[in-house]
Amino acid sequence: MFFFQNSSLPLDPCNDFYDYVCSKDNRIITKLNFTNIFEDRDILKPNITFPSNGTYTPLDQILDPDRLMAWYSAINMVVTDSVDSDYFGEMSSGAKNNYLEKVLYALEKLETSNLTMTNVLYTALHANIEILKHLRLPITKENKFLHYMFDLMKENTIQEIRNSPLSGRSMAFLNLYLKDAKVLFAFLEYNNVTLLEDTKLVYETEYYRLRSLLSPGDLETEVAEKILSLGAINAAIKFMSERIPDYSPNFLFRSLLLNLESDAAQYISLIHVTVVTRSDLQQPVKAIADKLFVLAHELMHWVYPQGTWLMDSIVTRTAEKCARDEVKMMGDTDAVKPVDGWFSEEVTHEDLANIMAMRMVMKMAARKSANEKQLSLETIMSSLCVQGKPKNTVCRNHHPFELSLNTAVRQYPLFSSLYGCRAGDRMFAKREEFCKPLGGEVNLEDYKIKHETEDVG
C-alpha cells in the first residue's frame, strides 16, 4: 500500500502533481466514528402504548403501494445506484392500474430485497446524531457565507457557458437550470441535533404503531418488517420535510444517507455537500478551497452529463474521448498501478467535471487574487488530498480520485509554464491536447492575473 504522509522522497510536480502536493499534506482531520448504515440495529420502542381492539389490518393495506415503491426505489438508488423504473413506467402506461396489481408488484419486489437495506434510514439517523454530537458545531438554519459562495460559483458557471460557442437555446436552458439550483451543506446548516432526534422518534413511533396493526401471523413474515420500515421512513421524512421545506422529501432522505460519505452529490436541481467531515477546520483556507472545488464540480454536472443533449454531439463526443484518453494515460503511467478493471468509459463525465471545475476555479483565482498561481493551485489540491487510503483506490462510479485530479491539473492551461514542465513530462500537455468541453478554443489570457488585490479568490 502506498501512503503519502511523512514521505521524504523528492517529488516532481511535472511527473505527479498529486504526489508532489499531498506528500506535504499537514491537515489534521478528526477521525469520526459512527454507526454503519448497514448495521443490523434494533429499533427502539418509544414509551407509547398503542391500544388494540383485537382487529388487524391486512398486510397489503398497511401502506399505499405507491409510497412503498417510492421509498424502496429511493433506497435502491442510493445504495445500489440503480433505478427500478418498471413499476412507475407501467403505472403511467396503465399496465398496472388497479390497487391489487400495484400491491402484488410491490410485495414481489420487497420479497427479494435485503432487510438491512430497508432499515438504512434508521441507522443513518443514529449515525447523523452521533456525528453532530461529536462535531459540536454552532447551530444554524442557513449558512449564509457558504450560500453566498455557492451563488458566486453559480454565476461563474453561467459566465463560462455565456463565453462558450454554445447556441442561444442551449445557453438559455443551462442558465435556467443553474439559476434554479440549490445546495445543502450537511452539518453546517439545519444542524440542530434535536431535529434529528425528533425525526428518529417519529420513525420509532410510526414503526411500532404500524406493527400494532398487524396480526401475529403477518408479523412473522420478513416482508412485514420491510413494510414497517418503509412506512416509518414515510412518516419520518414527512416530519422532517415540514421543518425543512426548501428541499424535497426525497432529497432530504438521500442527504441523511450521503452525510456519512464525506463527499458531494447532485439530485435533480439540488446539490448535497458533506465535505466538512474531511476538512481540517483549523485550516479554513483549505476547507474553503475544498468546498469551492466540490461546488464547481457538481455545478459542471449540469453540463456533463445532464446538458449534453443541448450540445452538438461532435463537441461532446470529442470532449469525452479527450477526457478518456487523458485519464487512461494517467492510470497507465502512474507509479502506483490501479487495480485491473479500474477504467470505465461510463464515468468520463466525472473527469470532464473535474477538468471544467479546475479551470473555472483557477480563472476565479486569476480575477481575484494577487497570490502566486502556484499557491492557488497547490491550495486547491492540498484541500482534496485523500487521507487514510492507499493511492488510486477504486471509487464507485468514478475513476481513482488521484488520477482524475492529476488529469484536471494537466488540463489547466498554465500548469506547465508555472512549474517548468517540458514535452515528455507526464504532466505536460501540448496545446492541441487540451480538452474542449464546450467546444471553444482555450484562451490562455483567461487564466492570467487580472487584479493586484489581496484576496484568496
Buried (B, 14 or more C-beta within 10 A) or exposed (E): EEBBEEBEEEBBBBBBBBBBBBBBBEBEBEEBEBBEBEEEBEBBEBEEEEEEEEEBEEBBEBBBBBBBBBBBBBBBBBBEEEEBEEBBEBBEEEEBEEEEBBBEBBBEBBEEBEEBBBBBBBBBBBBBBBBBEEBEBEEBEEBEEBBEBBEBBBEBBBEBBEBBEBEEEBBEBBBEBBEEBBBBBBBBBBBBBEBBBBBBBBBBBBBBBBBBBBEEEBBEEEBBBBBBBBBBBBBBBBBBBEEBEEBBBBBBBBBBBBBBBBBBBBBEBBBBBBBBBBBBBEBEEBBBBBBBBBBBBBBBBBBBBBBBEBBBEEBBEBBBEBBBBBBBBBBEEBEBEBEEEBBEEEBBBBBBBBBBBBBBBBBBBBBBBEBEBEEBBBBBBBBBBBBEEEBBBEBEEBBBBBBBBBBBBBBBBBBBEBBEBEEEBBBBBEEEEBBBBBBEEBEEEBBEBEEEEEEBB
